[in-house]
Amino acid sequence: MTKLKIPVASADLTGNEEKYVVEAIRSSWISSTGKFVTQFEEMIADYTGAKYAVATVNGTAALHIALLLSGVKQDDEVITQPLTFIATANAISYTGAKPVFIDVDKDTMGLSPQSLKTWLEQSTIKRFNKSTNQLETINKKTGKQISACIPMHTFGHPCRIDEIKTICDEYNISLIEDAAESLGSTYKGKHTGTIGLFGTLSFNGNKTITTGGGGMLITDDKELAKKAKHITTTAKVPHKWDYVHDLIGYNYRLTNLAAALGVAQMEQLPNFIKRKRILAKEYSNFFADSDIEFVTEKENTKANYWLNAIILKDRKQRDEFLEETNEAGIMTRPIWELMNRLPMFKDCQCGDLNNSEWLVDRVINITSSVFKKN
Ligand SMILES: Cc1ncc(COP(=O)(O)O)c(C=O)c1O
């Protein structure tokens, strides 16, 4: 007999998902053009308040394109947090740039503005580039340009993004928000992903809404949105029959089949968030009488509670908790290993990572699926 397993996060496809997918199949528009792709983009733009949204095959592709269009070049450096899912660091590597890992805040688990400021002050110089007429931030140790910064809103808890933006503006560093986990989360009333030059979303199977696999790039910049659409669709110059491409493009467009799921999921999103927040409240009450800390939303933020998280006393208690729950068929997972400890990124430059090192020993995700009550 297979053991009952309660997953950390599973999809709710009980709305119009089947209806719209069947509609896409019957229309024979199943590939990368079709009405659902446009409709899904419009729904995301409308929901987040971003002016433009461009659908991609997944969140990693959205990050890759956001980096390229932010001007990140081969041999540049890009700041991010070590406590993130591998995709953030991978996307940086796809551009030929190297990540620089800067600590997170203990409370938000997202990039720390204070650590960012300290590192930039101590480790970089500003220089004016006459040929581009732009201020550049150069790493004193490597001589490389720091061209972008990617904070991540961990588990749907917004980081201190307005402070990070002020610092990035001061150093002329492009700000890309990895909002893969934070659809429905806001910072001072603004949707995450809309504060930086670009925000990127993921609709992977475990996310707040899913298209099986999918992503989205959001921005307020019309020109960049146009370029994003062009470069994610093989950079083909529109023509009735000729195949002319004017750049090295990518085949990163979301399919109409997947977007059909996305439209149905967007209809359900407000209800998903409502239910996730109710579940978080229940967890919060439950853990209030224990020595385990349940991670709650911070000042100025509204969290989607994509994945609920708890903080254990130490690594030993963390491992015991993981062992017992998983043995009992209740899926729990530790937070990701720090990026700078992985073989591909072990030589990357880091700031002081005290908070990340503290959190990685203690944070666990607990079951976070929301099911409709009968
Ligand atoms: C923080 C973060 N960034 C990026 C991604 C990449 O998204 P995808 O799996 O859609 O490529 C994910 C999730 O999978 C994520 O959690």
The ligand as a Tripos MOL2 file, in Angstrom:
@<TRIPOS>MOLECULE
LIG
   16    16     1     0     0
SMALL
NO_CHARGES

@<TRIPOS>ATOM
      1 C1         13.1440   32.2410   -6.5070 C.3       1 LIG1
      2 C2         12.8650   31.5830   -7.8150 C.ar      1 LIG1
      3 N1         13.4120   32.0990   -8.9200 N.ar      1 LIG1
      4 C3         13.2000   31.5590  -10.1190 C.ar      1 LIG1
      5 C4         12.4260   30.4250  -10.2540 C.ar      1 LIG1
      6 C5         12.3890   29.8320  -11.6080 C.3       1 LIG1
      7 O1         11.1670   29.5900  -12.1140 O.3       1 LIG1
      8 P1         10.9270   28.3790  -13.1240 P.3       1 LIG1
      9 O2         10.9580   27.1190  -12.3650 O.co2     1 LIG1
     10 O3          9.5570   28.7190  -13.6570 O.co2     1 LIG1
     11 O4         11.9630   28.4690  -14.1800 O.co2     1 LIG1
     12 C6         11.8050   29.8590   -9.1120 C.ar      1 LIG1
     13 C7         10.9410   28.6870   -9.1380 C.2       1 LIG1
     14 O5         10.9310   27.7150   -9.7030 O.2       1 LIG1
     15 C8         12.0560   30.4430   -7.8620 C.ar      1 LIG1
     16 O6         11.5390   29.9350   -6.7430 O.3       1 LIG1
@<TRIPOS>BOND
     1     1     2 1
     2     2     3 ar
     3     2    15 ar
     4     3     4 ar
     5     4     5 ar
     6     5     6 1
     7     5    12 ar
     8     6     7 1
     9     7     8 1
    10     8     9 2
    11     8    10 1
    12     8    11 1
    13    12    13 1
    14    12    15 ar
    15    13    14 2
    16    15    16 1
@<TRIPOS>SUBSTRUCTURE
     1 LIG1         1 GROUP 0 **** ****
